[in-house]
Amino acid sequence: MRKPVLLIFANFAILLVVFALLTQSLFIVQRVAVTEELAGHVDVQRGGRGAFQPVTKKTYIKTNDVLRAGNDGMAEFKWLDGTRLKLTPNTQLTVKKVSYNTIRKSDSSEFKLTSGKVFIRIMKSLTPTSKFEVETPTAVAAVRGTIFSVAVENGKTQIAVYKGQVKVTSGDGKASREKTIEPGQVALSDKAGELKTDSSKVADAEFESQPSIVRPDLAAEVKPLKNPAMALLSGQTEAGDKVTINGQPAKVMGNGRFLQRMALKPGQNTFNIVTKDKHGATASLTKTIEGKAAAPDAQTALSPAQGG
């Protein structure tokens, strides 16, 4: 009698575990990246298996993909939350995981850098339950919102910070070392368990030569509305950035999207759009549109608020 009861409980426990795993998977969204910039030879191995295939501007990068840049290869990838990662020549990187838990409202991003160098920009403020890590043969870099680079050469790791902070851990257990790296600092790890820091002006110069990494992302377009005295200006920046249009603040949604109705005058109308990130860096662009005189029966008085 006891064995059937135990068997029932065991089967019930297995069903609970399976149900929990299935339920959890329903609320975990796998994020994909789009290829923003591409030059030279860059390949991807889908799911870490099979042959490498050339990356194109239409290639999407997913969890478990392995990226490999040749001697002349360069590629920049962008995720929906605004995170950007730039692959430099002679680099191999594995996308271990990039996902979002819709219940916990948390992000989980894990990469493994085998060789070469990557530049990474993360402006989105991560929640306490979120994580963003880059693993190398000798260290792990964990961040919450920053601009930094990770390089691996001959098994040695170098992590440089341009903005924000990066927590670097080398080794496991009692032999591990941990340091928080500030802007302008570089962490060096020759082997697991060894970690030292240094300041490097060269690192800053390398970052400043990567404008797409150190400056905010910004795209916008302007379209006329049915009312000839109005236009709709829409655009995309990074989550948390502040946008102004002709000096007036625009409302930016949580995903970095912004929409603004603008008043038009007859003739050419110019709109100067500026976005600023949390570190004070800015990016700008200008959009123009031709305004037409409103029909007599469509003349309406526009308040400053309607003008954006």
Helices and strands as residue ranges (DSSP letters): H 2-26, E 28-30, E 33-39, E 42-45, G 46-48, E 53-54, E 60-61, E 66-69, E 74-79, E 84-87, E 92-101, E 106-121, E 131-135, E 140-143, E 147-153, E 156-163, E 166-170, G 173-175, E 177-181, E 185-189, E 196-199, H 201-208, H 211-214, E 218-224, E 230-237, E 242-245, E 248-250, E 257-263, E 267-276, E 282-291, G 296-298
